[in-house]
Amino acid sequence: MKMMMVERMFTVIIIFGFYVVGKSEIYIVTIEGEPVTSYRGGVDGFEATAVESDETLDVTSDSVTSYADHLELKHDTLLNTLFDEGTYTKLYSYKHLINGFAADVSTEQAEMLRRANGVKSVDKDWKVRKLTTHTPQFLGLPTGVWPTGGGFDRAGEDIVIGFVDSGIFPHHPSFGNHNTEPYGPIPKFRGKCEVHSDTKKSFCNGKIVGAQHFAKAAIAAGAFNPSVDYASPMDGDGHGSHTAAIAAGNNGIPVRVHGYEFGKASGMAPRARIAVYKALYRLFGGFVADVVAAIDQAVHDGVDILNLSVGPNSPATTRTTFLNPFDATLLSAVKAGVFVAQAAGNGGPFAKSLVSYSPWIVTVAAAVDDRRYKNHLTLGNGKILAGIGLSPSTRLNQKYTLVAANDVVLDSSVMKFSPTDCQRPEVLNKNMIKGNILLCGYSFNFVIGTASVKKVAETAKSLGAIGFVLAVENVSPGTKFDPVPLSIPGILITDVDKSMELINYYKASTLRDWTGRVKSFKATGTIGDGLEPILHKSAPIVALFSARGPNIKDYSFRDADLLKPDILAPGALIWASWSPNGTDEANYIGENFAMMSGTSMAAPHISGIAALIKQKHPHWSPAAIKSALMTTSNTLDRAEKPILAEQYSGSDTLTFVSATPFDYGSGHVNPRAALDPGLVFDAGYQDYLGFLCTTPGIDYHELLNYTHHPCNYTLGHPYNLNTPSITVSHLVRTQTVTRTVTNVDETETYKITAKMAPAIAIEANPSSMTIRAGTSRKLTVTLTVRSVTKRYSFGEVLLKGNRGHKVRIPVVAMGYKR
């Protein structure tokens, strides 16, 4: 009897020992409590140790040493309490930057750590393939653009980009000045730097050269709450930090969330300076009066580039889209030599959904780049359901029981708390969930922001679940789902049909008594690895949410003789810095990085690239920079096929259609070519006045009020504005459009060709021309209606130089009468 028991014990030890040796891995564990650098007191017997970003931590001080020892003792106590000595190896105690430790433990021990009180996260320490914020590589900046300006450590040198947004988190490494060559003064810039009301430290550090906030209108309206909105440039939202980092964040900053490194982040112009003009706030957005004041101050301060990831909530009180305090202020900014990039809006894929209209603004649409994140759920019946979730997989070759949240509520009284959302662990039965996969439902609460995927993961973890599945049972058109970094295995099933397959399988596999109570859970599943991205050649693609043209000239939605958007740039699944205070996205509260989608992310790509052009060509006008970006853009994807656009079919399912200039403007930005465009279509303040004066419906007195200039009608028609695109919204018989090109390179001979859809005949004149360096030449484009379709036709004019330059402008026209 004793012999048999010894054999069994010995067998268990051998199996366990073999597993530990072969399967143990390194995990990073973070626990509750602040690290040294952010500890502001509160633990009995230990003084505050927190420092500001420009201070040096004195690691030899008694307060730092004693608090650090206290943290390490907590780490050791936790490990010693859970595990026997010799069954694990602690590698490091993290005390100064994060509070936690690295340990070599078995997978079973890692699961025990996940369920332990006081543990915030347990993450396997592996690195996915380093793709950076990825868009610099996708756009060819490291090899094709940065070297021309002296490398990444000179890219954007002495160019100031102003951000009218939600502020900035100045302590983020993307905005630090410690690991870079010191920044010198910029004599031309006159920006102010507010100081933190508590610490009395400046928000500026050399990288950040200006930081101010504007909230007088918000305060007057009773909308401002200083406890969450911060009466300072501090970012209480996250959005402002994200956009600033995309355009001008430091190069090579590790993007680490939940212990996983998703690459290294860099701005488009990593050496450019940042000037912050906070006018947007967490709960209410902003007021035009504050935004206009911010723009005014930015121009006064001397910014070179102005980034606006903001648009109006509702039509202005003026009749025309081009003439209101917001657009008029931006016109004055452009007059002062400031390049302005604005997000097109997120109202796509519907026509006329733009919120940026004026020709002096560069309106930026959003693209999905070549990096996609996918995951999958494998059911016990063998079916594989696609989904999304930046999560580790469940244990290989092991199936786990699926347990639906609505089947494990503690009692019926908790149904008022929407238990299927899995936001409240206290209403669910931990004993029935522990060790299983928790099945939750994606309700309207997730859409309005009162529920989050991050909270689902926290609920599942706190209840001891192996992982979770979040099923979308119905969805509104336009709803976009982005993958969320998760600390435990998890997946969001976004396809309604796939979700129904899951639900039907679960119902068929779950045994119930006559009351409906579950007798036995028999449905099983496994969650795949969602951390590795997949690279696609079918990129870029116009994102579903990106606002579409045609542009409108008034709020009766009549079409304008001006193409919008102007250009396409990456705007989907963009990794960049985040404010730990930020609440713009519930899934990233408390994080230092976030992956966001929107035309708000596309606009700063253009702002940063414009800074690189401005650095190389400091005397170019905003219109010349805009022209360089547009005329060199691409209409073909990485596979040399026409760019596609995400769109809804009649059944509200996602499909792909051929993109048009109303989706992408001139095309997808090509930074390398934009640095050397050959020719530009230049324009100035008087040209823009001519556009306004010749646009039907403009109120002359209103125009005079905003511009203080009498009308100039020499342009003849608004479509003659010298933009790098041609749009005639109401083509009757034949119209001739005039453009002027300026050679910004050496003398070159250009062959000019034009093509158009069959309904419209097109002819460019002359067919070739030689343009000397620094001179300008006119060309005309004649459009003739061949057949009346009452639909837009698309085409292009191509100028191909004998020195290799290619200049392309899109042509859009609708024939009304032959």
Stockholm file with secondary structure:
# STOCKHOLM 1.0

chainA/1-818         MKMMMVERMFTVIIIFGFYVVGKSEIYIVTIEGEPVTSYRGGVDGFEATAVESDETLDVTSDSVTSYADHLELKHDTLLNTLFDEGTYTKLYSYKHLINGFAADVSTEQAEMLRRANGVKSVDKDWKVRKLTTHTPQFLGLPTGVWPTGGGFDRAGEDIVIGFVDSGIFPHHPSFGNHNTEPYGPIPKFRGKCEVHSDTKKSFCNGKIVGAQHFAKAAIAAGAFNPSVDYASPMDGDGHGSHTAAIAAGNNGIPVRVHGYEFGKASGMAPRARIAVYKALYRLFGGFVADVVAAIDQAVHDGVDILNLSVGPNSPATTRTTFLNPFDATLLSAVKAGVFVAQAAGNGGPFAKSLVSYSPWIVTVAAAVDDRRYKNHLTLGNGKILAGIGLSPSTRLNQKYTLVAANDVVLDSSVMKFSPTDCQRPEVLNKNMIKGNILLCGYSFNFVIGTASVKKVAETAKSLGAIGFVLAVENVSPGTKFDPVPLSIPGILITDVDKSMELINYYKASTLRDWTGRVKSFKATGTIGDGLEPILHKSAPIVALFSARGPNIKDYSFRDADLLKPDILAPGALIWASWSPNGTDEANYIGENFAMMSGTSMAAPHISGIAALIKQKHPHWSPAAIKSALMTTSNTLDRAEKPILAEQYSGSDTLTFVSATPFDYGSGHVNPRAALDPGLVFDAGYQDYLGFLCTTPGIDYHELLNYTHHPCNYTLGHPYNLNTPSITVSHLVRTQTVTRTVTNVDETETYKITAKMAPAIAIEANPSSMTIRAGTSRKLTVTLTVRSVTKRYSFGEVLLKGNRGHKVRIPVVAMGYKR
#=GR chainA/1-818 SS CHHHHHHHHHHHHHHHHHHHHHHCEEEEEEESSCCGGGCCSCSTTCCCCCCCTTSCCCTTSHHHHHHHHHHHHHHHHHHHHHSCTTSCEEEEEECSSSSEEEEEECHHHHHHHHHSTTEEEEEECCBCCCCCSSHHHHTTHHHHTGGGGTSTTTTTTTCEEEEEESCBCTTSGGGCCSSSCCCCCCTTCCCCBCBCTTTCCBSCCSSEEEEEECCHHHHHTTCCCHHHHCSSSBCSSSHHHHHHHHHHCCTTEEEEETTEEEEEECCSSTTCEEEEEECCBTTTBCCHHHHHHHHHHHHHHTCSEEEECCCCSSCCSSSBSSCSHHHHHHHHHHHTTCEEEEECCSCTTSTTCCSCCCTTSEEEEEEECSEECCEEEEETTSCEEEEBCBCCCCCTTCCEEEEEGGGSBSCGGGGGGCGGGCCCGGGBCHHHHTTSEEEEEECHHHHHTSSCHHHHHHHHHHTTCSEEEEEECCCCTTCCCCCCBCSSCEEEECCHHHHHHHHHHHHHHCEECTTSCEEECCCEEEECCCCSCEECSSCCEECTTSCCCCCBSBTTCCBCSSCCCCEEEECSSEEEECCTTCCSSGGGTTCSEEEECSHHHHHHHHHHHHHHHHHHSTTCCHHHHHHHHHHTCBSBCTTSSBCEEEEECTTSCEEEEECCHHHHTTCBCCHHHHTSCSEECCCCHHHHHHHHHHSTTCCHHHHHHHHCCCCCCTTCSGGGSCCSSEEEEEEESEEEEEEEEEECSSCEEEEEEEEECTTEEEEEESSEEEECTTCEEEEEEEEEESSCCSSEEEEEEEEEETTSCEEEEEEEEEEEEC
#=GC SS_cons         CHHHHHHHHHHHHHHHHHHHHHHCEEEEEEESSCCGGGCCSCSTTCCCCCCCTTSCCCTTSHHHHHHHHHHHHHHHHHHHHHSCTTSCEEEEEECSSSSEEEEEECHHHHHHHHHSTTEEEEEECCBCCCCCSSHHHHTTHHHHTGGGGTSTTTTTTTCEEEEEESCBCTTSGGGCCSSSCCCCCCTTCCCCBCBCTTTCCBSCCSSEEEEEECCHHHHHTTCCCHHHHCSSSBCSSSHHHHHHHHHHCCTTEEEEETTEEEEEECCSSTTCEEEEEECCBTTTBCCHHHHHHHHHHHHHHTCSEEEECCCCSSCCSSSBSSCSHHHHHHHHHHHTTCEEEEECCSCTTSTTCCSCCCTTSEEEEEEECSEECCEEEEETTSCEEEEBCBCCCCCTTCCEEEEEGGGSBSCGGGGGGCGGGCCCGGGBCHHHHTTSEEEEEECHHHHHTSSCHHHHHHHHHHTTCSEEEEEECCCCTTCCCCCCBCSSCEEEECCHHHHHHHHHHHHHHCEECTTSCEEECCCEEEECCCCSCEECSSCCEECTTSCCCCCBSBTTCCBCSSCCCCEEEECSSEEEECCTTCCSSGGGTTCSEEEECSHHHHHHHHHHHHHHHHHHSTTCCHHHHHHHHHHTCBSBCTTSSBCEEEEECTTSCEEEEECCHHHHTTCBCCHHHHTSCSEECCCCHHHHHHHHHHSTTCCHHHHHHHHCCCCCCTTCSGGGSCCSSEEEEEEESEEEEEEEEEECSSCEEEEEEEEECTTEEEEEESSEEEECTTCEEEEEEEEEESSCCSSEEEEEEEEEETTSCEEEEEEEEEEEEC
//
